[in-house]
């Protein structure tokens, strides 16, 4: 994990000891519903150390997890913050299984808004989760404990869920990262459903690379989750160098508190200063769609999950949560069908609205209320907090929540980079730039390597074609000495690379990109003569697909092999 992770250079056992010292130091018992005994967690750490000693390669060796208590961990009770609902699973949720297989260690199960119904972190018989930095203010919910455990420096990674913003709002209120991937990319097997069609497993971390690493490990289809999905063949693998980002018009920011409105204005200015082109758009249609989650019949999915249980009137039921879910049971089939139709129309409208943009920049939430204020107005403030998050899963959008410019008094303020489904890596790349990350972590690890040597190089006239399909630059390359380079008489000018045999040419400089399989197919289908895609031998011994040209075209072109590459030729030609 990153250098900022607690105890990064320490052994797994030392990290566990440090975590339990921190737990005692901060004295926040409301963060946990089930905290494992230190000796049990230490035994897991010793097992990880033994795996490392035996030569295992573990990407998350000794990384400490705080898991939201609506996600199953075998042998630990799952309560969903309702004592009477508790059961002890024999099987761990697949997302957590994948993390543990990579060397991560579960500290325990964290508090939440009961049945993941709420954005405040106060709707729990196990206590209101106080904000890690401002104890009189809310932590945000429903993934309150997982976010607080990370922000308090106890856990490296917090695992939450997000239906209406539960994996993003707590991140914003703590000044940390909250990653909500495209629905189904991280399987929801072993998760107590809130709204099964719109639930996402999410990640909290203080460092972007940590969040993305964990999300990448958890990602991938899962047979036990019928809603799980994999990355498609045309997935975008990178953001463009000069992204186009949409921002809301002023009228659509009316829900923001004054300090948050000022912070969003300054954050947008910083985004523009980073090289992005910002355009205001009317997001009122998105905000209207958000109402379908709680004000329409879609909320019936919450009743389908736990309505029958709550009808037994368990003593530990939160009154606000119980009222919401009881009301959800009164919706009718025709109402549900009508809202599904409205939702389909909203998705289509959102696709048109965001077409041509790489991301939509939004404030994550509207304000940071106190726990006392929530106790006075448990419904109204909660509703307002989800203004910019509620529509995300309904419209099948991905989002990554990151710290923006702080408020004038120095408090955290969060923004989201929202992208269409499966454009998650674009959001991650843009987040990395805004956070000043030294390198951009990979969430999507698939595709084909493509070598380019001329007009598709960065800064050259056809490079936009690579950006259009989301190609990712992976490094500078050179061929073996079997190639010669010619300047073709084409518009725009481009070189032709031809293999002549070992020792009959010279190493030619180029660039290597990773492109989605469908992107490579589109290149091949639209490739103009005399260009072709063929195997290219690199000086480091690899063989990759790359651009070359026919012998016939090269024979009548000007040989420029001596320049060593197309850019050098352009710089030195008369």
Buried (B, 14 or more C-beta within 10 A) or exposed (E): BBEEBBBBEBBBBEBBBBBBEBBEEBEBEBBBBBBBEBEEBBBBBBEBBEBBEEEEEBBBBBBBBBBBBBBBBBEBBBBBBBBBBBEEBEEBBBBBBBBBEBBBBBBBBBBBBBBBBBBBBBBBBBBBBBBBBBEEBBBBBBBBBBBBBBBBBBBBBBBBBBBBBBBBBBBBBBBBBBBBBBBBBBBBBBBBBBBBBBBBBBBBBBBBBBBBBBBBBBBBEBEEBEBBBBBBEBBBBBBBEEBEBBBBEEEBBEBBBEBBBBBBBBBBEBBBEBEBEBEEBEBEBBBEBBBBBBEBBBBBBBBBBBBEBBEEEBEBBBEBBBBBBBBBBEBEEEBBEEBBEBBEEBBEBBBEBBEEBBBBBBBBBBBBBBBEBBEEEBEEBBBBBBBBBBBBBBBBBBBBBBBBBBBEEEBBBBBBBBBBBBBBBBBBBBBBBBEEBEEBBBBBEBBBBBBBBBBBBEEBBEBEBBBEBBBBBBEEBBBBBBBBBBBBEBEEBBBBBBBBEEEEBBBBBBBBBBBBEBBBBBBEEEEEEBBBBBEBBBEEEEEBBBBBBEEEBBEEBBBBBEBBBBBBBBEEEE
